[in-house]
Amino acid sequence: MSLADIDSAYLELKRHFPLINQDKSALEKCVSLTETLKDSFAKLQIQNGNLGPDFLIKMRDFLEMGAIVAVESRNVEGFKCFYLQLQNFYFDEDLPRSERMGEIFGTWMLHLLSENRIGDLYMFLERIPEDIKNDEKIAFVINLERSMMEGDLARLIDIHKTMPCEYYKIIAETARNRIATSMELAYKSLKVHTATKLLKLETEREFLDFVSYYNQCKIQTDPESFPWKIVDGVVIFQNDAPVKHTVPSRELLHHSIEYINELEKIV
């Protein structure tokens, strides 16, 4: 893409970006534009080493929109890639501070928290300026982590009740998949009521919707995997075929339950 083409696509992205929460077609358009511009901006940066501050601010703005679009489209890996590129811009003292920095930092911190990367979270907090820690979205995650450590709050999935930013809910929900994976490792079956509680869902309807979604994910990842089945109020996780792992079943059960307990401290 020429510089003129990049500018045109960038302006189109800025035009559609404010609508991504309301218009699915706008979100899809932004996903396409961010994919196209990602490579073009990177190539331009490599080919022109001494880019002025105006271009760097524009590129930072693009990466921020890309990160938010990735989270809105539930592409956590995409968000991580955009964030890793943004780090260089956020810690460049020659550039003015971005108004979106608090939102991006807060979302990254929640991502670290959802993966139980507490050490990385503390290291991150050491790097960022003291004054930005008072930002609403950053302070929210700091207080969440502190409450979790004190035992006052142990449900990352429930943060949508007090969250200051819609993007937090999307990343937090990925923790539910981790609990589901642990459940099917630890048990061959569970009562629907029990499984619903373990997954932090409120109704059986929500559980049935989750099972449908989770089965689709399983089949896409491994076409030979055994989908969850519900029979007479019981959800069946495994068939009667020999298990592939070599860990003794009781030991696997013990570690899986421990893992669930640890996840409950996080989520």
N, C-alpha and C positions, 0 to 999 in steps of 0.2 A: 504494500500500500504506500502511496505517496503521502507526503506530509498533509496535502490538501484532503486526501481521502481519510486520513486519520482524524483530522479536525472535523470533517463532516460526520463521521461515525460517532465521534465523541459527543458532538452536539446532539445527535439523535439519541444517544444513550441518556444524556442529561434531560432530554425532553420526556422520555418514557419512564425514567427512574422514579419520579414521585408517585407514579400510579401502580407500582408493583404490588402494593397491598390490596388494591381494589380491582385490578384488571388482570386476569390470567394471561391475556394476549400481550399485555405490556411486560409482564414478567418473562414470558417466553422470548419476546423481542430482546429484552435486556440480557438474557442468558446468551443468546446468539451473538449480540454485539460485544459482550465482554470476552467471549471466546475468540472472536475475530481480532479485537483490539489488543488482547493480551500479548500475542506473538508480535504484532506490529510495533507496539510500544517497546517491547524488549529488544527487537532488532534495531530500532531507531536509536535506542540508548547505547547499544554496542557499537553501532557505526559512527555515532557522534559522541565521543567521550566527554566533551566540554559543553554540556547543555546548560542553558541559562536557567535561573530560578523560576521564571514563568513557566517553562516547559516542565520542570520538576514538580511544580505545584499542580499543574494539569495532570501529570502522570499519577501523582499521589491521589488526586481527586478520583481518577479513573479506578485505581486499585481499591479505594474505599468503597466506591459503588459496586465494584466487582465482588468484594468481600460480603457486602450486605445482600446482593443478589444471590450469591452462592448459598448463604444461610437461608434466605427466603425460599429458595428452591430445594432446600434440604440437602444440599451438597456440602457436607462437612469437610470432605477432603479439599474441595475447591476453596472453601473459606480458609483453610489452613495454608494453602498455597498463596493466596492473595495476602494473608496476614504476614507471612514470612518475607514477602517482598516489601510490605509496608514498613517493616521494622527499620529499614535503612533510612526511610524518610522521616519517621517519627523521632529518631534519635540524631537527626541532622540539625545542629544548632543554627545553621545558616538559613534555615527555612522558617517562616512564621508558623505558629502552632495551628493545627487543623481543628476546626470546630467538631469534627467527627471523631477525634482521637479518643475521647472518653468512651464513646459507644463501642468503638472497635476494641479498645483495651479491655473494657468490661466483658465483651463477648468472648474474647480470647481467654480471659481469666476463668470465665464460667466453663469454657471448654476444658481447660486444665483441671478444674474442679470435678467435672463430670467424668474424667478419666482417672481420677484419684492421683493426679500428678501434683501432690501438695508441695513437694520439694521444688519443683519447677515454678509453682505459683509464688512461693516465697522469694525465689531468686528473681522472678519478674518484678515483684514489688520493690526489691532493692534497686532496680534499674530505673524505674520511672520517677519523674520529679515529684517532690513532696506535695506541691500544691495541687497536682492533678488527682491525688488520692482522695481529695474532697469531692471530686465529681460524683454526681448522684449514682451513675451506673457502676463506677468502680467501687465506691463506698458500699454499695449494695452487696457486691460479691465478697468484699472484705468482711462485712458483718455476717454474711451467710456462712462463710468458712469458720469464723470465730464461734458462731452459735453451734455449728456442727461439732466443733472440737469440745465445746462445753456441754454438749448433750442436750441443748435446748431445741435444736432443730435437726432432724435427721432425714428429711425428705426432699431431695433435690427436685424430684418430679413435681412437688407441690409448689414450687416457687412462683408459678404463674399467678397465684393469689395475690402476691405483693410485688411482682416484678415491675421494674420501670421501663422495660423495653420488650417488645414482642419477639425479637430475635432470640431472647434468652430461652423462651419456652421451647422453641424448635430444637435447639441444641440439647436442652435438658431431657427431652423425650428420648434421646438416643440411649440414655441410661436404662430405659425399660427393656430394650432389646438385650442388654447384658444380663438382666435378671432372667429373661426368658431362656436364654442360652444355658444359664446355670440351672434353672428348673429342670430342663429336659436331660441334663447330665446327672442330676441328683435323684430324679424319680422316673419311674416308668409311666406313672399316671398320678393324677391328683383330682380331687373333687373340684368342680368348676368354681364353687364358692371360695375354696382355699386358693386356687390359682389366681382368681380375680383379686383377692386381697394381697397376695404376694406381688402382683404386678401393679399395685397401687391404683387399680381401676375401681370405679364407683358402682357400676351396674354390670349385669350379665350381658346386656346389649353391647356395652363398650368392650367387654372381653371377647365376644364373638367377632366383633369388627377387628380387634387386634389379632385374633387367631387367623382370620382371612388374610390380613396384611402380612403377618409373620410367615405363614405358609408360602406366600408368593415369594418372599425374600429367600426362604430356604431353597425353593425349587430353582430360583434363578442362580443361586450360588452353587448348589449341588443337585442336579436333576435326579440323583439316586437317593436323596435324603428322604426320611420318613415324615410326612406332614402330620401335624397334630390332628387328632380325631376326637370328636365328642360323642360319647355313647352313654345314655342314661345318666346324665348329670356328671359324668367323669370325662376329663380330658386325658387322652392317651398320647404320650410323647414318643414311645418307642415300640417297635414291633418285636417279634420273638426271635429275630435273626441274631446270630452271635455278634456281640459288640466289637468294634474295631480297635478300641483301646486295650492296652495290656495292663493297666493299673487294676489291682484287685477291686471288686465292686464295692466292698465295704469302705475301703480307703478312698475310692472315688466319691462315694456318697458323703463321707465325712468332710473331705476337702470341698466338695461342691456346696454343702450346707454352710460350711465356714465362709465360703465365697459369697453366698447369698447374704449371710449376716453382715459381712463387710460392706457389700453393696448397699444394704439397707442403711448403713451409717452414712453412705455417700448420697443415696438417692431418697 
